[in-house]
Amino acid sequence: MRPLLLLGAMLSTALPAPAPAQEVAPAGPAATDDRFRRLDRNGDGRLTPDEIPRADLFRRLDQDGDGAITEAEAREALKPRGDRAPAKGLAPTFENVAYGHHERNVLDFWKAETEVPAPVVVFIHGGGFVGGDKSKARTDPVLRTCLDAGVHFAAIHYRFRKDAPIQDILRDSARAIQFIRSKAAEWKVDKARIAAYGGSAGAGTSLWLAAHDDLADPSSDDPVKRESSRLAAAGCLNTQATYDLLRWEEVVGPFKPEFRQAPDEISSFYHFKTMGDLESDAGKRIRTDCDMLALLSKDDAPIYVSNGGTDADPRDRNEYVHHLRHALAIQKRCEEVGVECVMASRRAPAAVPRETLVAFLFRHLGVRPAVQ
């Protein structure tokens, strides 16, 4: 069965059928949305690998590689091919605002209707630091939920690995957070209440922002650099536990040769020429600076983590990069250092209610959801 037909069948059978049907008719938008929500067992507005167990289907539908399929993506995928069009979603108040010098150092900002300083939720897109786009936020249900509750929303771009090493890419996102704080008066931002979330690369970046010491430089001539880079909360969906790639075997298990995309993949992640450079003084310093597990300390922001799948050994690259063991390692480290960590996965005890991503972020931002 072709992937989209299989997804259609899954969505169609999420509700019990009154009688067997000879063929599955395309579901209308309302029916598709309802069935999507039934598959979305943890209610976070995304389908993860444990909610769509067919790995080959999931990889094809997760085109930006962020480890999650949104309701809008599923709805678009189920349209007849000739009817499909790029999702437009909700246009930002301010679009492509430059926060740095590179062409990808831009962000979109949706201003909530408020006359007093309000919190901000920042979306960081996934894509393995080689692709992805902030426009995905426009159809993310989190955006509308935030605005309805009087919470500003932002979505950022950052440089890709062809233009910068990981240690600099992460600092792009930190500068975006600092830039938003620098616009506090103009955009009515409450500097103390800024949270970030994302999937895959955006999840790891959010974790890094939560764990890293403040990058503010009070003596800088640049007013943006004088602002704090810290978060009030971080949401990490299908995240990686660390960007010290030499630790991944410790966290997940062996990185099989067939999982590699290039022989120099690990060294080039940091723009090093050889694997030996990773053990140099500079290499060790950079890897430590990108190691979220090592950076976590008691004063860090609360973390929400949700990785799909099971604890079985990974079968392919996608499972390795987004494996449940990444989330378990984060949870364990948070327990060791005393950081709140909400683990939203099937590994959580059944008796513990699963808090949604939005509920978690709002709780730590001091926000009450809008009454529906």
DRENDO-1510 file (C-alpha; in Angstrom, 1 decimal, always signed):
<recs>
REC; n; res; u; v; w
REC; 1; MET; +0.0; +0.0; +0.0 .
REC; 2; ARG; +1.3; +3.5; -0.9 .
REC; 3; PRO; +2.3; +5.6; +2.1 .
REC; 4; LEU; -0.5; +8.2; +1.8 .
REC; 5; LEU; -3.1; +5.5; +1.3 .
REC; 6; LEU; -1.9; +3.8; +4.4 .
REC; 7; LEU; -2.1; +7.1; +6.4 .
REC; 8; GLY; -5.6; +7.5; +5.0 .
REC; 9; ALA; -6.5; +4.0; +6.2 .
REC; 10; MET; -5.1; +4.7; +9.6 .
REC; 11; LEU; -7.0; +7.9; +10.0 .
REC; 12; SER; -10.1; +6.3; +8.7 .
REC; 13; THR; -9.9; +3.4; +11.2 .
REC; 14; ALA; -9.1; +5.6; +14.2 .
REC; 15; LEU; -12.9; +5.7; +14.7 .
REC; 16; PRO; -14.9; +2.5; +14.7 .
REC; 17; ALA; -16.7; +1.8; +11.4 .
REC; 18; PRO; -20.3; +0.7; +11.4 .
REC; 19; ALA; -19.6; -1.9; +8.7 .
REC; 20; PRO; -16.8; -3.1; +6.5 .
REC; 21; ALA; -16.2; -0.9; +3.5 .
REC; 22; GLN; -14.9; -2.0; +0.1 .
REC; 23; GLU; -12.7; +1.1; -0.2 .
REC; 24; VAL; -11.7; +4.0; +2.0 .
REC; 25; ALA; -13.2; +7.3; +0.8 .
REC; 26; PRO; -11.2; +10.5; +1.4 .
REC; 27; ALA; -12.1; +11.9; +4.8 .
REC; 28; GLY; -13.4; +15.4; +5.0 .
REC; 29; PRO; -11.4; +18.0; +7.0 .
REC; 30; ALA; -13.5; +17.7; +10.2 .
REC; 31; ALA; -13.3; +13.9; +10.1 .
REC; 32; THR; -9.6; +13.9; +9.4 .
REC; 33; ASP; -9.0; +16.3; +12.2 .
REC; 34; ASP; -11.0; +14.2; +14.7 .
REC; 35; ARG; -9.3; +11.0; +13.7 .
REC; 36; PHE; -5.9; +12.7; +13.9 .
REC; 37; ARG; -6.6; +13.7; +17.4 .
REC; 38; ARG; -7.5; +10.1; +18.3 .
REC; 39; LEU; -4.1; +8.9; +16.9 .
REC; 40; ASP; -2.4; +11.7; +18.8 .
REC; 41; ARG; -2.5; +9.9; +22.1 .
REC; 42; ASN; -0.6; +12.4; +24.2 .
REC; 43; GLY; -2.6; +15.4; +22.7 .
REC; 44; ASP; +0.5; +17.4; +21.7 .
REC; 45; GLY; -0.8; +18.2; +18.2 .
REC; 46; ARG; +1.8; +16.0; +16.5 .
REC; 47; LEU; +2.0; +12.4; +15.4 .
REC; 48; THR; +5.3; +10.8; +16.5 .
REC; 49; PRO; +6.8; +7.4; +15.5 .
REC; 50; ASP; +5.1; +5.5; +18.4 .
REC; 51; GLU; +1.8; +6.9; +17.2 .
REC; 52; ILE; +2.5; +5.9; +13.6 .
REC; 53; PRO; +4.4; +2.6; +14.0 .
REC; 54; ARG; +5.2; +2.1; +10.3 .
REC; 55; ALA; +8.8; +3.6; +10.2 .
REC; 56; ASP; +8.9; +3.8; +6.4 .
REC; 57; LEU; +5.5; +5.7; +6.2 .
REC; 58; PHE; +6.6; +8.1; +9.0 .
REC; 59; ARG; +9.9; +8.9; +7.2 .
REC; 60; ARG; +8.2; +9.7; +4.0 .
REC; 61; LEU; +5.6; +12.0; +5.6 .
REC; 62; ASP; +8.1; +13.7; +7.9 .
REC; 63; GLN; +9.6; +15.6; +5.0 .
REC; 64; ASP; +11.5; +18.3; +7.0 .
REC; 65; GLY; +13.0; +15.6; +9.3 .
REC; 66; ASP; +11.9; +17.1; +12.6 .
REC; 67; GLY; +10.5; +13.9; +13.9 .
REC; 68; ALA; +6.8; +14.9; +14.0 .
REC; 69; ILE; +3.8; +15.2; +11.7 .
REC; 70; THR; +1.4; +18.0; +12.4 .
REC; 71; GLU; -2.4; +18.0; +11.8 .
REC; 72; ALA; -2.0; +20.4; +8.9 .
REC; 73; GLU; +0.7; +18.2; +7.3 .
REC; 74; ALA; -1.6; +15.1; +7.6 .
REC; 75; ARG; -4.5; +17.0; +6.2 .
REC; 76; GLU; -2.5; +18.3; +3.3 .
REC; 77; ALA; -1.0; +14.8; +2.6 .
REC; 78; LEU; -4.5; +13.3; +2.3 .
REC; 79; LYS; -5.7; +15.8; -0.3 .
REC; 80; PRO; -5.9; +14.7; -3.9 .
REC; 81; ARG; -2.6; +15.6; -5.5 .
REC; 82; GLY; -4.0; +18.3; -7.7 .
REC; 83; ASP; -5.7; +20.0; -4.8 .
REC; 84; ARG; -2.5; +20.4; -2.7 .
REC; 85; ALA; -1.0; +23.8; -2.1 .
REC; 86; PRO; +1.5; +25.1; +0.4 .
REC; 87; ALA; -0.2; +25.8; +3.7 .
REC; 88; LYS; -0.4; +29.5; +4.3 .
REC; 89; GLY; -1.5; +29.6; +7.9 .
REC; 90; LEU; -1.5; +32.7; +10.1 .
REC; 91; ALA; +0.7; +35.6; +8.8 .
REC; 92; PRO; +3.0; +37.2; +11.4 .
REC; 93; THR; +2.7; +40.7; +12.7 .
REC; 94; PHE; +6.4; +41.3; +11.8 .
REC; 95; GLU; +8.0; +39.1; +9.1 .
REC; 96; ASN; +11.7; +38.4; +8.5 .
REC; 97; VAL; +13.0; +40.7; +11.1 .
REC; 98; ALA; +16.8; +40.6; +11.1 .
REC; 99; TYR; +18.4; +39.7; +14.4 .
REC; 100; GLY; +21.9; +39.2; +13.0 .
REC; 101; HIS; +24.0; +39.7; +9.9 .
REC; 102; HIS; +23.5; +36.5; +8.0 .
REC; 103; GLU; +20.6; +36.2; +5.5 .
REC; 104; ARG; +19.1; +33.4; +7.7 .
REC; 105; ASN; +19.4; +35.4; +10.9 .
REC; 106; VAL; +15.7; +36.5; +10.7 .
REC; 107; LEU; +12.6; +35.8; +12.7 .
REC; 108; ASP; +8.8; +36.2; +12.5 .
REC; 109; PHE; +6.8; +37.6; +15.4 .
REC; 110; TRP; +3.1; +37.3; +16.1 .
REC; 111; LYS; +2.0; +40.0; +18.5 .
REC; 112; ALA; -0.8; +39.1; +20.9 .
REC; 113; GLU; -3.5; +41.6; +21.7 .
REC; 114; THR; -2.2; +43.0; +24.9 .
REC; 115; GLU; -1.5; +46.4; +26.4 .
REC; 116; VAL; +0.8; +45.0; +29.0 .
REC; 117; PRO; +4.1; +43.1; +28.7 .
REC; 118; ALA; +3.3; +39.5; +27.8 .
REC; 119; PRO; +5.3; +36.2; +27.6 .
REC; 120; VAL; +6.7; +34.8; +24.4 .
REC; 121; VAL; +6.8; +31.3; +23.0 .
REC; 122; VAL; +9.5; +30.8; +20.4 .
REC; 123; PHE; +9.4; +28.0; +17.8 .
REC; 124; ILE; +12.7; +26.7; +16.5 .
REC; 125; HIS; +12.3; +24.5; +13.4 .
REC; 126; GLY; +13.9; +21.1; +12.8 .
REC; 127; GLY; +15.7; +19.7; +9.8 .
REC; 128; GLY; +19.1; +18.4; +11.0 .
REC; 129; PHE; +20.6; +21.9; +10.8 .
REC; 130; VAL; +20.7; +21.4; +7.0 .
REC; 131; GLY; +17.1; +22.2; +6.1 .
REC; 132; GLY; +13.7; +23.2; +7.5 .
REC; 133; ASP; +11.9; +26.5; +7.7 .
REC; 134; LYS; +10.2; +28.8; +10.3 .
REC; 135; SER; +7.1; +28.9; +8.1 .
REC; 136; LYS; +6.0; +25.5; +9.6 .
REC; 137; ALA; +5.0; +27.5; +12.7 .
REC; 138; ARG; +2.2; +29.2; +10.7 .
REC; 139; THR; +0.1; +26.0; +10.8 .
REC; 140; ASP; +1.2; +24.8; +14.2 .
REC; 141; PRO; -1.8; +24.7; +16.6 .
REC; 142; VAL; +0.5; +26.0; +19.3 .
REC; 143; LEU; +0.6; +29.4; +17.6 .
REC; 144; ARG; -3.2; +30.0; +17.7 .
REC; 145; THR; -3.4; +28.7; +21.3 .
REC; 146; CYS; -0.7; +31.1; +22.4 .
REC; 147; LEU; -2.3; +34.2; +20.7 .
REC; 148; ASP; -5.8; +33.3; +22.1 .
REC; 149; ALA; -4.2; +33.2; +25.6 .
REC; 150; GLY; -2.5; +36.6; +25.2 .
REC; 151; VAL; +1.0; +35.1; +24.6 .
REC; 152; HIS; +3.2; +36.4; +21.8 .
REC; 153; PHE; +4.7; +33.9; +19.4 .
REC; 154; ALA; +8.0; +33.9; +17.4 .
REC; 155; ALA; +9.6; +31.6; +14.9 .
REC; 156; ILE; +13.2; +31.8; +13.9 .
REC; 157; HIS; +15.6; +30.9; +11.2 .
REC; 158; TYR; +19.3; +30.1; +11.8 .
REC; 159; ARG; +22.3; +29.3; +9.7 .
REC; 160; PHE; +22.7; +25.8; +8.2 .
REC; 161; ARG; +25.7; +23.6; +8.6 .
REC; 162; LYS; +27.1; +24.5; +5.2 .
REC; 163; ASP; +27.5; +28.1; +6.5 .
REC; 164; ALA; +28.4; +27.6; +10.1 .
REC; 165; PRO; +29.4; +24.9; +12.6 .
REC; 166; ILE; +27.0; +23.6; +15.2 .
REC; 167; GLN; +28.6; +25.7; +18.0 .
REC; 168; ASP; +27.8; +28.9; +16.1 .
REC; 169; ILE; +24.4; +27.8; +14.9 .
REC; 170; LEU; +23.3; +27.3; +18.5 .
REC; 171; ARG; +24.4; +30.8; +19.2 .
REC; 172; ASP; +22.2; +32.1; +16.4 .
REC; 173; SER; +19.2; +30.9; +18.3 .
REC; 174; ALA; +20.6; +32.4; +21.5 .
REC; 175; ARG; +20.9; +35.8; +19.8 .
REC; 176; ALA; +17.4; +35.5; +18.6 .
REC; 177; ILE; +16.2; +35.2; +22.2 .
REC; 178; GLN; +18.4; +38.1; +23.2 .
REC; 179; PHE; +17.0; +40.1; +20.2 .
REC; 180; ILE; +13.4; +39.5; +21.3 .
REC; 181; ARG; +14.3; +40.8; +24.8 .
REC; 182; SER; +15.8; +43.9; +23.2 .
REC; 183; LYS; +12.4; +44.6; +21.6 .
REC; 184; ALA; +10.6; +44.4; +25.0 .
REC; 185; ALA; +9.4; +48.0; +25.0 .
REC; 186; GLU; +8.3; +48.1; +21.4 .
REC; 187; TRP; +6.7; +44.6; +21.2 .
REC; 188; LYS; +5.4; +44.6; +24.9 .
REC; 189; VAL; +7.5; +41.6; +25.8 .
REC; 190; ASP; +7.9; +40.3; +29.4 .
REC; 191; LYS; +11.6; +39.6; +29.5 .
REC; 192; ALA; +11.3; +37.2; +32.4 .
REC; 193; ARG; +8.8; +34.9; +30.6 .
REC; 194; ILE; +10.3; +33.6; +27.3 .
REC; 195; ALA; +10.0; +29.9; +26.5 .
REC; 196; ALA; +11.2; +27.9; +23.4 .
REC; 197; TYR; +10.3; +24.6; +21.8 .
REC; 198; GLY; +10.9; +22.7; +18.6 .
REC; 199; GLY; +11.3; +19.3; +17.0 .
REC; 200; SER; +14.5; +17.4; +16.4 .
REC; 201; ALA; +17.2; +20.0; +15.8 .
REC; 202; GLY; +14.8; +22.7; +17.2 .
REC; 203; ALA; +14.3; +20.5; +20.2 .
REC; 204; GLY; +18.0; +20.0; +20.8 .
REC; 205; THR; +18.5; +23.7; +20.4 .
REC; 206; SER; +15.8; +24.5; +22.9 .
REC; 207; LEU; +17.5; +22.1; +25.3 .
REC; 208; TRP; +20.8; +23.8; +24.8 .
REC; 209; LEU; +19.3; +27.2; +25.5 .
REC; 210; ALA; +17.8; +25.8; +28.7 .
REC; 211; ALA; +21.0; +24.2; +29.9 .
REC; 212; HIS; +23.6; +26.8; +28.8 .
REC; 213; ASP; +24.9; +29.5; +31.0 .
REC; 214; ASP; +23.6; +33.0; +30.2 .
REC; 215; LEU; +25.4; +34.5; +27.2 .
REC; 216; ALA; +24.6; +38.1; +28.2 .
REC; 217; ASP; +27.6; +40.5; +28.1 .
REC; 218; PRO; +26.6; +43.5; +30.1 .
REC; 219; SER; +29.6; +45.5; +28.9 .
REC; 220; SER; +29.0; +44.9; +25.2 .
REC; 221; ASP; +28.6; +47.8; +22.8 .
REC; 222; ASP; +25.9; +45.7; +21.1 .
REC; 223; PRO; +22.6; +46.2; +23.0 .
REC; 224; VAL; +21.4; +42.8; +21.9 .
REC; 225; LYS; +24.3; +41.1; +23.5 .
REC; 226; ARG; +23.6; +42.8; +26.8 .
REC; 227; GLU; +20.3; +40.9; +27.0 .
REC; 228; SER; +19.9; +37.4; +28.6 .
REC; 229; SER; +19.7; +34.3; +26.5 .
REC; 230; ARG; +18.0; +32.2; +29.2 .
REC; 231; LEU; +14.6; +30.5; +29.0 .
REC; 232; ALA; +11.7; +30.1; +31.5 .
REC; 233; ALA; +10.9; +26.7; +30.0 .
REC; 234; ALA; +11.9; +24.5; +27.1 .
REC; 235; GLY; +9.9; +22.0; +25.0 .
REC; 236; CYS; +11.9; +19.2; +23.3 .
REC; 237; LEU; +10.0; +17.0; +20.8 .
REC; 238; ASN; +12.0; +14.1; +19.3 .
REC; 239; THR; +15.2; +15.7; +20.7 .
REC; 240; GLN; +18.8; +14.7; +20.9 .
REC; 241; ALA; +20.3; +14.6; +24.4 .
REC; 242; THR; +23.7; +16.1; +23.5 .
REC; 243; TYR; +25.5; +17.7; +20.6 .
REC; 244; ASP; +28.8; +16.1; +21.7 .
REC; 245; LEU; +28.4; +13.5; +19.1 .
REC; 246; LEU; +31.1; +11.3; +20.6 .
REC; 247; ARG; +28.7; +10.7; +23.5 .
REC; 248; TRP; +25.9; +9.3; +21.3 .
REC; 249; GLU; +27.1; +5.7; +21.6 .
REC; 250; GLU; +27.0; +6.1; +25.3 .
REC; 251; VAL; +23.4; +7.4; +25.2 .
REC; 252; VAL; +21.8; +5.4; +22.3 .
REC; 253; GLY; +24.3; +2.6; +21.4 .
REC; 254; PRO; +26.6; +1.9; +18.4 .
REC; 255; PHE; +26.3; +4.3; +15.4 .
REC; 256; LYS; +26.2; +1.7; +12.6 .
REC; 257; PRO; +28.1; +2.4; +9.4 .
REC; 258; GLU; +24.9; +2.3; +7.4 .
REC; 259; PHE; +23.5; +5.1; +9.5 .
REC; 260; ARG; +26.2; +7.5; +8.4 .
REC; 261; GLN; +25.6; +10.0; +5.6 .
REC; 262; ALA; +29.3; +10.8; +5.0 .
REC; 263; PRO; +32.6; +9.5; +6.3 .
REC; 264; ASP; +33.5; +12.9; +7.9 .
REC; 265; GLU; +30.0; +13.5; +9.2 .
REC; 266; ILE; +31.0; +13.8; +12.9 .
REC; 267; SER; +34.0; +16.1; +12.4 .
REC; 268; SER; +32.2; +18.3; +9.8 .
REC; 269; PHE; +29.4; +18.9; +12.3 .
REC; 270; TYR; +31.9; +21.2; +14.1 .
REC; 271; HIS; +33.6; +22.2; +10.8 .
REC; 272; PHE; +36.7; +20.3; +11.9 .
REC; 273; LYS; +38.9; +18.7; +9.2 .
REC; 274; THR; +39.7; +15.4; +11.0 .
REC; 275; MET; +38.4; +13.2; +13.8 .
REC; 276; GLY; +41.6; +14.0; +15.6 .
REC; 277; ASP; +40.6; +17.6; +15.9 .
REC; 278; LEU; +37.8; +16.5; +18.3 .
REC; 279; GLU; +40.4; +15.5; +20.8 .
REC; 280; SER; +42.4; +18.8; +20.6 .
REC; 281; ASP; +42.0; +21.4; +23.3 .
REC; 282; ALA; +39.8; +23.4; +21.1 .
REC; 283; GLY; +37.8; +20.3; +20.1 .
REC; 284; LYS; +37.2; +19.3; +23.7 .
REC; 285; ARG; +36.2; +22.8; +24.6 .
REC; 286; ILE; +33.7; +23.0; +21.8 .
REC; 287; ARG; +32.2; +19.6; +22.5 .
REC; 288; THR; +31.8; +20.4; +26.1 .
REC; 289; ASP; +30.0; +23.7; +25.1 .
REC; 290; CYS; +27.6; +21.7; +23.0 .
REC; 291; ASP; +27.0; +18.9; +25.6 .
REC; 292; MET; +23.6; +19.6; +27.0 .
REC; 293; LEU; +23.8; +16.7; +29.4 .
REC; 294; ALA; +27.0; +18.1; +30.9 .
REC; 295; LEU; +25.7; +21.7; +30.9 .
REC; 296; LEU; +22.5; +20.9; +32.9 .
REC; 297; SER; +22.5; +22.3; +36.4 .
REC; 298; LYS; +20.0; +22.9; +39.2 .
REC; 299; ASP; +19.4; +26.6; +38.1 .
REC; 300; ASP; +18.2; +25.6; +34.6 .
REC; 301; ALA; +14.8; +26.0; +33.1 .
REC; 302; PRO; +12.2; +23.2; +33.4 .
REC; 303; ILE; +12.2; +20.8; +30.4 .
REC; 304; TYR; +9.4; +19.0; +28.6 .
REC; 305; VAL; +10.7; +16.0; +26.5 .
REC; 306; SER; +8.8; +13.7; +24.2 .
REC; 307; ASN; +10.5; +11.1; +22.0 .
REC; 308; GLY; +8.4; +8.4; +20.3 .
REC; 309; GLY; +9.2; +4.8; +19.8 .
REC; 310; THR; +10.4; +2.1; +22.2 .
REC; 311; ASP; +13.7; +1.3; +24.0 .
REC; 312; ALA; +14.5; -1.3; +21.3 .
REC; 313; ASP; +17.8; -0.9; +19.4 .
REC; 314; PRO; +17.4; +1.6; +16.5 .
REC; 315; ARG; +16.9; +0.1; +13.1 .
REC; 316; ASP; +17.8; +3.1; +11.0 .
REC; 317; ARG; +19.3; +6.6; +11.1 .
REC; 318; ASN; +16.0; +8.3; +11.9 .
REC; 319; GLU; +15.3; +6.1; +14.9 .
REC; 320; TYR; +18.9; +6.6; +16.1 .
REC; 321; VAL; +18.8; +10.4; +15.9 .
REC; 322; HIS; +15.3; +10.6; +17.6 .
REC; 323; HIS; +15.6; +7.6; +19.9 .
REC; 324; LEU; +13.7; +7.3; +23.1 .
REC; 325; ARG; +17.1; +6.8; +24.9 .
REC; 326; HIS; +17.9; +10.5; +24.2 .
REC; 327; ALA; +14.8; +11.5; +26.2 .
REC; 328; LEU; +15.6; +8.9; +29.0 .
REC; 329; ALA; +19.1; +10.3; +29.3 .
REC; 330; ILE; +17.8; +13.8; +29.7 .
REC; 331; GLN; +15.3; +12.7; +32.2 .
REC; 332; LYS; +18.0; +10.9; +34.2 .
REC; 333; ARG; +20.3; +13.8; +34.2 .
REC; 334; CYS; +17.6; +16.2; +35.2 .
REC; 335; GLU; +16.8; +14.0; +38.2 .
REC; 336; GLU; +20.5; +14.0; +39.1 .
REC; 337; VAL; +20.9; +17.8; +39.1 .
REC; 338; GLY; +17.4; +18.7; +40.3 .
REC; 339; VAL; +15.8; +20.2; +37.2 .
REC; 340; GLU; +12.1; +19.6; +36.6 .
REC; 341; CYS; +11.6; +17.3; +33.6 .
REC; 342; VAL; +8.2; +16.2; +32.3 .
REC; 343; MET; +8.5; +13.1; +30.2 .
REC; 344; ALA; +5.6; +12.7; +27.8 .
REC; 345; SER; +6.0; +9.2; +26.4 .
REC; 346; ARG; +4.5; +5.7; +26.8 .
REC; 347; ARG; +7.4; +5.1; +29.2 .
REC; 348; ALA; +5.7; +7.4; +31.7 .
REC; 349; PRO; +3.6; +5.6; +34.4 .
REC; 350; ALA; +0.0; +5.1; +33.3 .
REC; 351; ALA; -1.2; +6.6; +36.5 .
REC; 352; VAL; +0.5; +9.9; +35.8 .
REC; 353; PRO; -1.6; +12.2; +33.6 .
REC; 354; ARG; +0.3; +13.3; +30.5 .
REC; 355; GLU; +0.7; +17.1; +30.5 .
REC; 356; THR; +0.6; +18.6; +27.0 .
REC; 357; LEU; +3.4; +20.7; +25.7 .
REC; 358; VAL; +1.3; +23.9; +25.7 .
REC; 359; ALA; +0.0; +23.2; +29.3 .
REC; 360; PHE; +3.6; +22.8; +30.4 .
REC; 361; LEU; +4.8; +26.0; +28.8 .
REC; 362; PHE; +1.8; +28.0; +30.0 .
REC; 363; ARG; +2.3; +26.7; +33.6 .
REC; 364; HIS; +5.9; +27.9; +33.6 .
REC; 365; LEU; +5.0; +31.2; +31.9 .
REC; 366; GLY; +2.2; +31.8; +34.4 .
REC; 367; VAL; -0.5; +31.8; +31.7 .
REC; 368; ARG; -4.1; +30.5; +31.9 .
REC; 369; PRO; -5.4; +29.0; +28.6 .
REC; 370; ALA; -8.1; +30.9; +26.9 .
REC; 371; VAL; -11.6; +29.6; +27.6 .
REC; 372; GLN; -12.9; +27.8; +24.5 .
</recs>
